[in-house]
Amino acid sequence: MALLSGLDPKQGLYVATQVNSPALGQSLARLRAALGGLESAADRRLKAAGSTDTLAAELALMQDDRARLAGELDAAMARAERLAQANREVDKRLTTVTRSIKKVLGDEKSTEKPASSEGHPSDNPDSGSLA
């Protein structure tokens, strides 16, 4: 004898009925197992939905981070370009100044007389020294 239990849809109550058929009892046992599996699947689905919400929130955070990082990268790239331009300008100015200094120093060297030839008659072969 099997015990048939469940909800009565008309009354909304939990009802228990005794069943004398072994086949019906086995069918009810399978039905209970199937309902248990369905409840487990529903629980897993609800947990997965909660985890899906968590994943969706994490994805939204990652997208916000990506947008922020992209903005920071663009700003860094623009700054790097400005620094490269300033570097080229400084290099150009330094090259010009270096050339000017070399030219000035070169002009001074060519207008200077050697210090060793001034004031010593023995250093100058045209001074008429007796040798």
C-alpha positions in Angstrom: 0.0 0.0 0.0 1.4 3.4 -1.0 0.6 6.8 0.4 -0.4 9.4 -2.2 0.2 12.9 -1.1 0.3 16.3 -2.7 -1.5 19.5 -3.1 -5.2 19.5 -4.0 -5.5 22.2 -6.7 -9.1 22.9 -5.8 -8.6 23.3 -2.1 -5.0 24.5 -2.0 -4.4 22.0 0.8 -1.9 19.2 1.3 -3.8 15.9 1.0 -2.7 12.4 1.8 -4.5 9.4 0.2 -3.7 5.7 0.5 -3.2 3.7 -2.7 -3.4 -0.1 -2.8 -1.8 -0.6 -6.3 2.0 -1.4 -6.3 2.4 0.0 -9.9 0.8 3.2 -8.8 3.1 3.4 -5.8 6.1 3.0 -8.0 4.8 5.6 -10.4 4.4 8.0 -7.5 7.9 7.3 -6.2 9.2 8.1 -9.7 7.1 11.2 -9.8 8.4 12.3 -6.4 12.0 11.7 -7.6 11.3 13.7 -10.7 9.8 16.6 -8.7 12.8 16.5 -6.4 15.1 16.8 -9.5 13.0 19.6 -10.8 13.2 21.5 -7.5 17.0 20.9 -7.5 17.3 22.2 -11.1 15.1 25.2 -10.2 17.4 26.0 -7.2 20.5 25.7 -9.4 18.9 28.0 -12.0 18.1 30.6 -9.3 21.6 30.4 -8.0 22.9 30.7 -11.6 20.7 33.7 -12.2 22.1 35.3 -9.1 25.6 34.5 -10.3 24.6 35.9 -13.7 23.7 39.1 -12.0 27.0 39.1 -10.3 28.8 38.5 -13.6 26.8 41.2 -15.3 27.8 43.7 -12.5 31.4 42.6 -12.8 31.2 43.1 -16.6 29.8 46.6 -16.2 32.7 47.4 -13.8 35.2 46.1 -16.2 33.7 48.1 -19.1 33.8 51.3 -16.9 37.5 50.5 -16.1 38.2 49.9 -19.7 36.7 53.3 -20.7 38.6 55.0 -17.9 41.9 53.4 -18.9 41.3 54.2 -22.6 40.9 57.9 -21.6 44.0 57.8 -19.5 45.9 56.1 -22.4 44.8 58.8 -24.8 45.9 61.5 -22.4 49.3 59.8 -21.9 49.8 59.4 -25.6 49.0 63.1 -26.2 51.4 64.0 -23.4 54.1 61.8 -24.9 53.6 63.5 -28.3 53.9 66.9 -26.7 57.1 65.8 -24.9 58.5 64.4 -28.1 57.8 67.7 -29.9 59.4 69.6 -27.1 62.4 67.3 -27.2 62.8 67.9 -31.0 62.6 71.7 -30.4 65.2 71.5 -27.6 67.5 69.4 -29.8 67.1 71.9 -32.6 68.0 74.8 -30.4 70.9 73.0 -28.8 72.3 72.2 -32.2 72.0 75.8 -33.3 73.7 77.1 -30.1 76.4 74.5 -30.4 77.2 75.5 -33.9 77.2 79.2 -33.0 79.6 78.5 -30.1 81.9 76.5 -32.3 81.8 79.3 -34.9 82.6 82.0 -32.3 85.4 79.9 -30.8 86.7 79.1 -34.3 86.7 82.8 -35.2 88.6 83.7 -32.0 91.2 81.1 -32.6 91.9 82.3 -36.1 92.2 86.0 -35.0 94.5 85.2 -32.0 98.2 85.2 -32.5 100.1 82.3 -30.9 101.3 83.4 -27.4 104.8 81.7 -28.0 105.7 84.0 -30.9 105.2 87.3 -29.0 108.0 89.0 -27.1 110.8 86.4 -27.4 113.3 87.2 -30.1 114.9 83.8 -29.9 111.5 82.2 -30.9 111.3 84.3 -34.0 113.8 83.4 -36.7 113.5 86.8 -38.3 114.6 88.6 -35.2 118.2 88.7 -36.2 119.6 86.6 -33.5 123.2 85.3 -33.7 123.3 81.7 -34.0 
